[in-house]
């Protein structure tokens, strides 16, 4: 059955997944008298359609007449110019398919305002909802553009793995701050900055023909599947999260060829975080006390020893190191993240000092020593009445 005055089929496309078209779109393309696009050389779907044996024809906008400029007409002037061209093509050729681009959302309303008076039928073919993660393709494409020697960014082109190292550390700490502040907008932004570092390093490695971003993603997904046999196979995962952790450690050791139980903990981690990571593994190995009491006894003995040592000596340094390790160990057996607890205390100390300075009780203002030490006492001193309430 032929269309009385022609038919225009608008097919939605995506620049992120240019080859992904629903079967209704391919059916329309197969029966079209002509397939039109704004620019055949630039349309993202052009390569896929050329491989399918389809020829794309450029659609030139038609100048608007005085009647086309009425404010009651739907659509912006540019959309109406393209719509007028589509109506003319449908009347001349019959069944016309036009491939929409992302910035042509206003074309359908403009076309709908014209088809009735010209006895033209209009059909819209929409893409299915894009899968999660599609925007990552855009991020990869932008990184490729930034690193392109022909027209890329001079600063980005100068970077290598070593020069980017400090930015990865900085962005990670900024993400931790955002998580601590519980600000979702900040967390989202900082996660993006960390992701940028991943894309950056992957792109640099690809230029060396070492590996690319797909290799990074594939290695990650393969590892997650291997390390979660209780999820992706019929293997028994144990009773709880501790069983899963032990299974993970065992599988990791097998993959690494029998390396030591503490291998894989980066020695360049900040001291407290490094201690906490080591202690987590040592506790799982049952090579340290698993209850608070013996660790508290060690803390008291170390404090007594420190009271009789001289400042700055090697003995003092050793005792302070032991004291910090014992405090971290106590946190571990109590189920507290030592680094997170230290950050919370540091934030509290910052607030107390800022408040004291704002109130005029800084050391420069000359108040009694007890007042000057109030920020320390409230933030990190002996608990007493200064223990923060929960909730």
Secondary structure, DSSP 8 states (H G I E B T S, - for coil): ---SS-EEEEEE--SSSTT---HHHHHHHHT-SEEEES-TTT-TTHHHHHHTT--EEE-------GGGG-TTS-S-HHHHHHHHHHHHHHHHHSEEEEEE-TT-TTHHHHHHHHHGGGT-EEEEE------TTHHHHHHHHHHHHHT-TTT--HHHHH--HHHHHHHHHHHHHHHHHHHHHT-HHHHHHHHHHHHHHHHHHHHHHHHTTS--HHHHHHHHHHHHHHHTHHHHSS----SSHHHHHHHHHHHHHHHTTS--TTTTS-TTS-HHHHHHHHHHHHHHTT-S-SSHHHHHHHHHHHHHHHTTS-TT-HHHHHHHHHHHHHHHHHHHHTT--HHHHHHHHHHHHHHHHHHHHHTT-SGGGT--HHHHTHHHHHHHS--GGG-----
